[in-house]
Amino acid sequence: MNDDCSEKHYRTDLEESLCMHIFSVSSAMVGVCLTVIGIIQVLIMGQKATTFADDLLAVDALLFLSSCILSYWALRRRGIKRMHTIEQVADTIFLCAMILMAIICMLITFDISFQRSLEWMNSR
């Protein structure tokens, strides 16, 4: 009986720890997304153009914000079953947002490389 109780306590502590990590990293990633949007806007200001990447970053910031709010909500829940369900949703959204962030990084890298290639070809 004591082992069963300690296992539940360990699992609850582990889930709370995971929620805390999702909460802190998600909130930091919202800031990263907003910072990169600002940097992109400054870089392209002279070109009078918009990029698809900054639109995706805005969506990504909302996904991270959703994950952050859900993980906070899971931490505030008293019932373990509810906490676990909310934490799973927050975790799934967080992973989707991280995958989207990697895709955005690839798009930005491709765009920068493509622009440099065009500049190099035009200078010849």
Phi and psi in radians as a Rosetta constraint file:
Dihedral C 1 N 2 CA 2 C 2 CIRCULARHARMONIC -1.180 0.35
Dihedral N 2 CA 2 C 2 N 3 CIRCULARHARMONIC -0.653 0.35
Dihedral C 2 N 3 CA 3 C 3 CIRCULARHARMONIC -1.149 0.35
Dihedral N 3 CA 3 C 3 N 4 CIRCULARHARMONIC -0.687 0.35
Dihedral C 3 N 4 CA 4 C 4 CIRCULARHARMONIC -1.107 0.35
Dihedral N 4 CA 4 C 4 N 5 CIRCULARHARMONIC -0.730 0.35
Dihedral C 4 N 5 CA 5 C 5 CIRCULARHARMONIC -1.175 0.35
Dihedral N 5 CA 5 C 5 N 6 CIRCULARHARMONIC -0.741 0.35
Dihedral C 5 N 6 CA 6 C 6 CIRCULARHARMONIC -1.200 0.35
Dihedral N 6 CA 6 C 6 N 7 CIRCULARHARMONIC -0.569 0.35
Dihedral C 6 N 7 CA 7 C 7 CIRCULARHARMONIC -1.172 0.35
Dihedral N 7 CA 7 C 7 N 8 CIRCULARHARMONIC -0.721 0.35
Dihedral C 7 N 8 CA 8 C 8 CIRCULARHARMONIC -1.099 0.35
Dihedral N 8 CA 8 C 8 N 9 CIRCULARHARMONIC -0.738 0.35
Dihedral C 8 N 9 CA 9 C 9 CIRCULARHARMONIC -1.113 0.35
Dihedral N 9 CA 9 C 9 N 10 CIRCULARHARMONIC -0.733 0.35
Dihedral C 9 N 10 CA 10 C 10 CIRCULARHARMONIC -1.108 0.35
Dihedral N 10 CA 10 C 10 N 11 CIRCULARHARMONIC -0.750 0.35
Dihedral C 10 N 11 CA 11 C 11 CIRCULARHARMONIC -1.138 0.35
Dihedral N 11 CA 11 C 11 N 12 CIRCULARHARMONIC -0.724 0.35
Dihedral C 11 N 12 CA 12 C 12 CIRCULARHARMONIC -1.103 0.35
Dihedral N 12 CA 12 C 12 N 13 CIRCULARHARMONIC -0.764 0.35
Dihedral C 12 N 13 CA 13 C 13 CIRCULARHARMONIC -1.091 0.35
Dihedral N 13 CA 13 C 13 N 14 CIRCULARHARMONIC -0.690 0.35
Dihedral C 13 N 14 CA 14 C 14 CIRCULARHARMONIC -1.137 0.35
Dihedral N 14 CA 14 C 14 N 15 CIRCULARHARMONIC -0.756 0.35
Dihedral C 14 N 15 CA 15 C 15 CIRCULARHARMONIC -1.162 0.35
Dihedral N 15 CA 15 C 15 N 16 CIRCULARHARMONIC -0.682 0.35
Dihedral C 15 N 16 CA 16 C 16 CIRCULARHARMONIC -1.122 0.35
Dihedral N 16 CA 16 C 16 N 17 CIRCULARHARMONIC -0.677 0.35
Dihedral C 16 N 17 CA 17 C 17 CIRCULARHARMONIC -1.114 0.35
Dihedral N 17 CA 17 C 17 N 18 CIRCULARHARMONIC -0.747 0.35
Dihedral C 17 N 18 CA 18 C 18 CIRCULARHARMONIC -1.106 0.35
Dihedral N 18 CA 18 C 18 N 19 CIRCULARHARMONIC -0.747 0.35
Dihedral C 18 N 19 CA 19 C 19 CIRCULARHARMONIC -1.070 0.35
Dihedral N 19 CA 19 C 19 N 20 CIRCULARHARMONIC -0.702 0.35
Dihedral C 19 N 20 CA 20 C 20 CIRCULARHARMONIC -1.120 0.35
Dihedral N 20 CA 20 C 20 N 21 CIRCULARHARMONIC -0.707 0.35
Dihedral C 20 N 21 CA 21 C 21 CIRCULARHARMONIC -1.151 0.35
Dihedral N 21 CA 21 C 21 N 22 CIRCULARHARMONIC -0.784 0.35
Dihedral C 21 N 22 CA 22 C 22 CIRCULARHARMONIC -1.075 0.35
Dihedral N 22 CA 22 C 22 N 23 CIRCULARHARMONIC -0.751 0.35
Dihedral C 22 N 23 CA 23 C 23 CIRCULARHARMONIC -1.063 0.35
Dihedral N 23 CA 23 C 23 N 24 CIRCULARHARMONIC -0.859 0.35
Dihedral C 23 N 24 CA 24 C 24 CIRCULARHARMONIC -1.238 0.35
Dihedral N 24 CA 24 C 24 N 25 CIRCULARHARMONIC -0.733 0.35
Dihedral C 24 N 25 CA 25 C 25 CIRCULARHARMONIC -1.233 0.35
Dihedral N 25 CA 25 C 25 N 26 CIRCULARHARMONIC -0.686 0.35
Dihedral C 25 N 26 CA 26 C 26 CIRCULARHARMONIC -1.080 0.35
Dihedral N 26 CA 26 C 26 N 27 CIRCULARHARMONIC -0.755 0.35
Dihedral C 26 N 27 CA 27 C 27 CIRCULARHARMONIC -1.149 0.35
Dihedral N 27 CA 27 C 27 N 28 CIRCULARHARMONIC -0.644 0.35
Dihedral C 27 N 28 CA 28 C 28 CIRCULARHARMONIC -1.173 0.35
Dihedral N 28 CA 28 C 28 N 29 CIRCULARHARMONIC -0.659 0.35
Dihedral C 28 N 29 CA 29 C 29 CIRCULARHARMONIC -1.225 0.35
Dihedral N 29 CA 29 C 29 N 30 CIRCULARHARMONIC -0.493 0.35
Dihedral C 29 N 30 CA 30 C 30 CIRCULARHARMONIC -1.062 0.35
Dihedral N 30 CA 30 C 30 N 31 CIRCULARHARMONIC -0.783 0.35
Dihedral C 30 N 31 CA 31 C 31 CIRCULARHARMONIC -1.102 0.35
Dihedral N 31 CA 31 C 31 N 32 CIRCULARHARMONIC -0.693 0.35
Dihedral C 31 N 32 CA 32 C 32 CIRCULARHARMONIC -1.093 0.35
Dihedral N 32 CA 32 C 32 N 33 CIRCULARHARMONIC -0.800 0.35
Dihedral C 32 N 33 CA 33 C 33 CIRCULARHARMONIC -1.049 0.35
Dihedral N 33 CA 33 C 33 N 34 CIRCULARHARMONIC -0.802 0.35
Dihedral C 33 N 34 CA 34 C 34 CIRCULARHARMONIC -1.149 0.35
Dihedral N 34 CA 34 C 34 N 35 CIRCULARHARMONIC -0.638 0.35
Dihedral C 34 N 35 CA 35 C 35 CIRCULARHARMONIC -1.135 0.35
Dihedral N 35 CA 35 C 35 N 36 CIRCULARHARMONIC -0.780 0.35
Dihedral C 35 N 36 CA 36 C 36 CIRCULARHARMONIC -1.157 0.35
Dihedral N 36 CA 36 C 36 N 37 CIRCULARHARMONIC -0.639 0.35
Dihedral C 36 N 37 CA 37 C 37 CIRCULARHARMONIC -1.037 0.35
Dihedral N 37 CA 37 C 37 N 38 CIRCULARHARMONIC -0.788 0.35
Dihedral C 37 N 38 CA 38 C 38 CIRCULARHARMONIC -1.080 0.35
Dihedral N 38 CA 38 C 38 N 39 CIRCULARHARMONIC -0.733 0.35
Dihedral C 38 N 39 CA 39 C 39 CIRCULARHARMONIC -1.128 0.35
Dihedral N 39 CA 39 C 39 N 40 CIRCULARHARMONIC -0.766 0.35
Dihedral C 39 N 40 CA 40 C 40 CIRCULARHARMONIC -1.072 0.35
Dihedral N 40 CA 40 C 40 N 41 CIRCULARHARMONIC -0.748 0.35
Dihedral C 40 N 41 CA 41 C 41 CIRCULARHARMONIC -1.118 0.35
Dihedral N 41 CA 41 C 41 N 42 CIRCULARHARMONIC -0.664 0.35
Dihedral C 41 N 42 CA 42 C 42 CIRCULARHARMONIC -1.169 0.35
Dihedral N 42 CA 42 C 42 N 43 CIRCULARHARMONIC -0.721 0.35
Dihedral C 42 N 43 CA 43 C 43 CIRCULARHARMONIC -1.181 0.35
Dihedral N 43 CA 43 C 43 N 44 CIRCULARHARMONIC -0.608 0.35
Dihedral C 43 N 44 CA 44 C 44 CIRCULARHARMONIC -1.741 0.35
Dihedral N 44 CA 44 C 44 N 45 CIRCULARHARMONIC 0.097 0.35
Dihedral C 44 N 45 CA 45 C 45 CIRCULARHARMONIC -1.025 0.35
Dihedral N 45 CA 45 C 45 N 46 CIRCULARHARMONIC -0.702 0.35
Dihedral C 45 N 46 CA 46 C 46 CIRCULARHARMONIC -1.241 0.35
Dihedral N 46 CA 46 C 46 N 47 CIRCULARHARMONIC -0.367 0.35
Dihedral C 46 N 47 CA 47 C 47 CIRCULARHARMONIC -1.562 0.35
Dihedral N 47 CA 47 C 47 N 48 CIRCULARHARMONIC -0.160 0.35
Dihedral C 47 N 48 CA 48 C 48 CIRCULARHARMONIC 0.939 0.35
Dihedral N 48 CA 48 C 48 N 49 CIRCULARHARMONIC 0.745 0.35
Dihedral C 48 N 49 CA 49 C 49 CIRCULARHARMONIC -2.297 0.35
Dihedral N 49 CA 49 C 49 N 50 CIRCULARHARMONIC 2.794 0.35
Dihedral C 49 N 50 CA 50 C 50 CIRCULARHARMONIC -2.076 0.35
Dihedral N 50 CA 50 C 50 N 51 CIRCULARHARMONIC 2.770 0.35
Dihedral C 50 N 51 CA 51 C 51 CIRCULARHARMONIC -2.045 0.35
Dihedral N 51 CA 51 C 51 N 52 CIRCULARHARMONIC 2.737 0.35
Dihedral C 51 N 52 CA 52 C 52 CIRCULARHARMONIC -1.244 0.35
Dihedral N 52 CA 52 C 52 N 53 CIRCULARHARMONIC -0.468 0.35
Dihedral C 52 N 53 CA 53 C 53 CIRCULARHARMONIC -1.137 0.35
Dihedral N 53 CA 53 C 53 N 54 CIRCULARHARMONIC -0.708 0.35
Dihedral C 53 N 54 CA 54 C 54 CIRCULARHARMONIC -1.211 0.35
Dihedral N 54 CA 54 C 54 N 55 CIRCULARHARMONIC -0.523 0.35
Dihedral C 54 N 55 CA 55 C 55 CIRCULARHARMONIC -1.167 0.35
Dihedral N 55 CA 55 C 55 N 56 CIRCULARHARMONIC -0.747 0.35
Dihedral C 55 N 56 CA 56 C 56 CIRCULARHARMONIC -1.139 0.35
Dihedral N 56 CA 56 C 56 N 57 CIRCULARHARMONIC -0.624 0.35
Dihedral C 56 N 57 CA 57 C 57 CIRCULARHARMONIC -1.132 0.35
Dihedral N 57 CA 57 C 57 N 58 CIRCULARHARMONIC -0.625 0.35
Dihedral C 57 N 58 CA 58 C 58 CIRCULARHARMONIC -1.131 0.35
Dihedral N 58 CA 58 C 58 N 59 CIRCULARHARMONIC -0.727 0.35
Dihedral C 58 N 59 CA 59 C 59 CIRCULARHARMONIC -1.125 0.35
Dihedral N 59 CA 59 C 59 N 60 CIRCULARHARMONIC -0.721 0.35
Dihedral C 59 N 60 CA 60 C 60 CIRCULARHARMONIC -1.113 0.35
Dihedral N 60 CA 60 C 60 N 61 CIRCULARHARMONIC -0.692 0.35
Dihedral C 60 N 61 CA 61 C 61 CIRCULARHARMONIC -1.073 0.35
Dihedral N 61 CA 61 C 61 N 62 CIRCULARHARMONIC -0.688 0.35
Dihedral C 61 N 62 CA 62 C 62 CIRCULARHARMONIC -1.172 0.35
Dihedral N 62 CA 62 C 62 N 63 CIRCULARHARMONIC -0.643 0.35
Dihedral C 62 N 63 CA 63 C 63 CIRCULARHARMONIC -1.132 0.35
Dihedral N 63 CA 63 C 63 N 64 CIRCULARHARMONIC -0.783 0.35
Dihedral C 63 N 64 CA 64 C 64 CIRCULARHARMONIC -1.106 0.35
Dihedral N 64 CA 64 C 64 N 65 CIRCULARHARMONIC -0.681 0.35
Dihedral C 64 N 65 CA 65 C 65 CIRCULARHARMONIC -1.107 0.35
Dihedral N 65 CA 65 C 65 N 66 CIRCULARHARMONIC -0.729 0.35
Dihedral C 65 N 66 CA 66 C 66 CIRCULARHARMONIC -1.065 0.35
Dihedral N 66 CA 66 C 66 N 67 CIRCULARHARMONIC -0.772 0.35
Dihedral C 66 N 67 CA 67 C 67 CIRCULARHARMONIC -1.105 0.35
Dihedral N 67 CA 67 C 67 N 68 CIRCULARHARMONIC -0.708 0.35
Dihedral C 67 N 68 CA 68 C 68 CIRCULARHARMONIC -1.101 0.35
Dihedral N 68 CA 68 C 68 N 69 CIRCULARHARMONIC -0.821 0.35
Dihedral C 68 N 69 CA 69 C 69 CIRCULARHARMONIC -1.127 0.35
Dihedral N 69 CA 69 C 69 N 70 CIRCULARHARMONIC -0.742 0.35
Dihedral C 69 N 70 CA 70 C 70 CIRCULARHARMONIC -1.150 0.35
Dihedral N 70 CA 70 C 70 N 71 CIRCULARHARMONIC -0.688 0.35
Dihedral C 70 N 71 CA 71 C 71 CIRCULARHARMONIC -1.185 0.35
Dihedral N 71 CA 71 C 71 N 72 CIRCULARHARMONIC -0.630 0.35
Dihedral C 71 N 72 CA 72 C 72 CIRCULARHARMONIC -1.121 0.35
Dihedral N 72 CA 72 C 72 N 73 CIRCULARHARMONIC -0.743 0.35
Dihedral C 72 N 73 CA 73 C 73 CIRCULARHARMONIC -1.091 0.35
Dihedral N 73 CA 73 C 73 N 74 CIRCULARHARMONIC -0.710 0.35
Dihedral C 73 N 74 CA 74 C 74 CIRCULARHARMONIC -1.110 0.35
Dihedral N 74 CA 74 C 74 N 75 CIRCULARHARMONIC -0.644 0.35
Dihedral C 74 N 75 CA 75 C 75 CIRCULARHARMONIC -1.158 0.35
Dihedral N 75 CA 75 C 75 N 76 CIRCULARHARMONIC -0.532 0.35
Dihedral C 75 N 76 CA 76 C 76 CIRCULARHARMONIC -1.457 0.35
Dihedral N 76 CA 76 C 76 N 77 CIRCULARHARMONIC -0.245 0.35
Dihedral C 76 N 77 CA 77 C 77 CIRCULARHARMONIC -1.281 0.35
Dihedral N 77 CA 77 C 77 N 78 CIRCULARHARMONIC 2.484 0.35
Dihedral C 77 N 78 CA 78 C 78 CIRCULARHARMONIC -1.543 0.35
Dihedral N 78 CA 78 C 78 N 79 CIRCULARHARMONIC -0.684 0.35
Dihedral C 78 N 79 CA 79 C 79 CIRCULARHARMONIC -1.343 0.35
Dihedral N 79 CA 79 C 79 N 80 CIRCULARHARMONIC 2.314 0.35
Dihedral C 79 N 80 CA 80 C 80 CIRCULARHARMONIC -1.145 0.35
Dihedral N 80 CA 80 C 80 N 81 CIRCULARHARMONIC -0.679 0.35
Dihedral C 80 N 81 CA 81 C 81 CIRCULARHARMONIC -1.135 0.35
Dihedral N 81 CA 81 C 81 N 82 CIRCULARHARMONIC -0.761 0.35
Dihedral C 81 N 82 CA 82 C 82 CIRCULARHARMONIC -1.125 0.35
Dihedral N 82 CA 82 C 82 N 83 CIRCULARHARMONIC -0.769 0.35
Dihedral C 82 N 83 CA 83 C 83 CIRCULARHARMONIC -1.030 0.35
Dihedral N 83 CA 83 C 83 N 84 CIRCULARHARMONIC -0.750 0.35
Dihedral C 83 N 84 CA 84 C 84 CIRCULARHARMONIC -1.130 0.35
Dihedral N 84 CA 84 C 84 N 85 CIRCULARHARMONIC -0.723 0.35
Dihedral C 84 N 85 CA 85 C 85 CIRCULARHARMONIC -1.144 0.35
Dihedral N 85 CA 85 C 85 N 86 CIRCULARHARMONIC -0.829 0.35
Dihedral C 85 N 86 CA 86 C 86 CIRCULARHARMONIC -1.114 0.35
Dihedral N 86 CA 86 C 86 N 87 CIRCULARHARMONIC -0.700 0.35
Dihedral C 86 N 87 CA 87 C 87 CIRCULARHARMONIC -1.115 0.35
Dihedral N 87 CA 87 C 87 N 88 CIRCULARHARMONIC -0.653 0.35
Dihedral C 87 N 88 CA 88 C 88 CIRCULARHARMONIC -1.140 0.35
Dihedral N 88 CA 88 C 88 N 89 CIRCULARHARMONIC -0.709 0.35
Dihedral C 88 N 89 CA 89 C 89 CIRCULARHARMONIC -1.132 0.35
Dihedral N 89 CA 89 C 89 N 90 CIRCULARHARMONIC -0.779 0.35
Dihedral C 89 N 90 CA 90 C 90 CIRCULARHARMONIC -1.067 0.35
Dihedral N 90 CA 90 C 90 N 91 CIRCULARHARMONIC -0.719 0.35
Dihedral C 90 N 91 CA 91 C 91 CIRCULARHARMONIC -1.127 0.35
Dihedral N 91 CA 91 C 91 N 92 CIRCULARHARMONIC -0.753 0.35
Dihedral C 91 N 92 CA 92 C 92 CIRCULARHARMONIC -1.115 0.35
Dihedral N 92 CA 92 C 92 N 93 CIRCULARHARMONIC -0.797 0.35
Dihedral C 92 N 93 CA 93 C 93 CIRCULARHARMONIC -1.095 0.35
Dihedral N 93 CA 93 C 93 N 94 CIRCULARHARMONIC -0.718 0.35
Dihedral C 93 N 94 CA 94 C 94 CIRCULARHARMONIC -1.054 0.35
Dihedral N 94 CA 94 C 94 N 95 CIRCULARHARMONIC -0.792 0.35
Dihedral C 94 N 95 CA 95 C 95 CIRCULARHARMONIC -1.132 0.35
Dihedral N 95 CA 95 C 95 N 96 CIRCULARHARMONIC -0.689 0.35
Dihedral C 95 N 96 CA 96 C 96 CIRCULARHARMONIC -1.107 0.35
Dihedral N 96 CA 96 C 96 N 97 CIRCULARHARMONIC -0.716 0.35
Dihedral C 96 N 97 CA 97 C 97 CIRCULARHARMONIC -1.140 0.35
Dihedral N 97 CA 97 C 97 N 98 CIRCULARHARMONIC -0.657 0.35
Dihedral C 97 N 98 CA 98 C 98 CIRCULARHARMONIC -1.178 0.35
Dihedral N 98 CA 98 C 98 N 99 CIRCULARHARMONIC -0.690 0.35
Dihedral C 98 N 99 CA 99 C 99 CIRCULARHARMONIC -1.121 0.35
Dihedral N 99 CA 99 C 99 N 100 CIRCULARHARMONIC -0.758 0.35
Dihedral C 99 N 100 CA 100 C 100 CIRCULARHARMONIC -1.078 0.35
Dihedral N 100 CA 100 C 100 N 101 CIRCULARHARMONIC -0.669 0.35
Dihedral C 100 N 101 CA 101 C 101 CIRCULARHARMONIC -1.081 0.35
Dihedral N 101 CA 101 C 101 N 102 CIRCULARHARMONIC -0.708 0.35
Dihedral C 101 N 102 CA 102 C 102 CIRCULARHARMONIC -1.141 0.35
Dihedral N 102 CA 102 C 102 N 103 CIRCULARHARMONIC -0.696 0.35
Dihedral C 102 N 103 CA 103 C 103 CIRCULARHARMONIC -1.127 0.35
Dihedral N 103 CA 103 C 103 N 104 CIRCULARHARMONIC -0.727 0.35
Dihedral C 103 N 104 CA 104 C 104 CIRCULARHARMONIC -1.081 0.35
Dihedral N 104 CA 104 C 104 N 105 CIRCULARHARMONIC -0.731 0.35
Dihedral C 104 N 105 CA 105 C 105 CIRCULARHARMONIC -1.052 0.35
Dihedral N 105 CA 105 C 105 N 106 CIRCULARHARMONIC -0.712 0.35
Dihedral C 105 N 106 CA 106 C 106 CIRCULARHARMONIC -1.130 0.35
Dihedral N 106 CA 106 C 106 N 107 CIRCULARHARMONIC -0.722 0.35
Dihedral C 106 N 107 CA 107 C 107 CIRCULARHARMONIC -1.090 0.35
Dihedral N 107 CA 107 C 107 N 108 CIRCULARHARMONIC -0.771 0.35
Dihedral C 107 N 108 CA 108 C 108 CIRCULARHARMONIC -1.123 0.35
Dihedral N 108 CA 108 C 108 N 109 CIRCULARHARMONIC -0.758 0.35
Dihedral C 108 N 109 CA 109 C 109 CIRCULARHARMONIC -1.089 0.35
Dihedral N 109 CA 109 C 109 N 110 CIRCULARHARMONIC -0.765 0.35
Dihedral C 109 N 110 CA 110 C 110 CIRCULARHARMONIC -1.097 0.35
Dihedral N 110 CA 110 C 110 N 111 CIRCULARHARMONIC -0.748 0.35
Dihedral C 110 N 111 CA 111 C 111 CIRCULARHARMONIC -1.097 0.35
Dihedral N 111 CA 111 C 111 N 112 CIRCULARHARMONIC -0.756 0.35
Dihedral C 111 N 112 CA 112 C 112 CIRCULARHARMONIC -1.129 0.35
Dihedral N 112 CA 112 C 112 N 113 CIRCULARHARMONIC -0.781 0.35
Dihedral C 112 N 113 CA 113 C 113 CIRCULARHARMONIC -1.112 0.35
Dihedral N 113 CA 113 C 113 N 114 CIRCULARHARMONIC -0.718 0.35
Dihedral C 113 N 114 CA 114 C 114 CIRCULARHARMONIC -1.128 0.35
Dihedral N 114 CA 114 C 114 N 115 CIRCULARHARMONIC -0.744 0.35
Dihedral C 114 N 115 CA 115 C 115 CIRCULARHARMONIC -1.116 0.35
Dihedral N 115 CA 115 C 115 N 116 CIRCULARHARMONIC -0.727 0.35
Dihedral C 115 N 116 CA 116 C 116 CIRCULARHARMONIC -1.148 0.35
Dihedral N 116 CA 116 C 116 N 117 CIRCULARHARMONIC -0.666 0.35
Dihedral C 116 N 117 CA 117 C 117 CIRCULARHARMONIC -1.121 0.35
Dihedral N 117 CA 117 C 117 N 118 CIRCULARHARMONIC -0.716 0.35
Dihedral C 117 N 118 CA 118 C 118 CIRCULARHARMONIC -1.123 0.35
Dihedral N 118 CA 118 C 118 N 119 CIRCULARHARMONIC -0.744 0.35
Dihedral C 118 N 119 CA 119 C 119 CIRCULARHARMONIC -1.110 0.35
Dihedral N 119 CA 119 C 119 N 120 CIRCULARHARMONIC -0.715 0.35
Dihedral C 119 N 120 CA 120 C 120 CIRCULARHARMONIC -1.148 0.35
Dihedral N 120 CA 120 C 120 N 121 CIRCULARHARMONIC -0.714 0.35
Dihedral C 120 N 121 CA 121 C 121 CIRCULARHARMONIC -1.207 0.35
Dihedral N 121 CA 121 C 121 N 122 CIRCULARHARMONIC -0.623 0.35
Dihedral C 121 N 122 CA 122 C 122 CIRCULARHARMONIC -1.269 0.35
Dihedral N 122 CA 122 C 122 N 123 CIRCULARHARMONIC -0.449 0.35
Dihedral C 122 N 123 CA 123 C 123 CIRCULARHARMONIC -1.392 0.35
Dihedral N 123 CA 123 C 123 N 124 CIRCULARHARMONIC -0.240 0.35
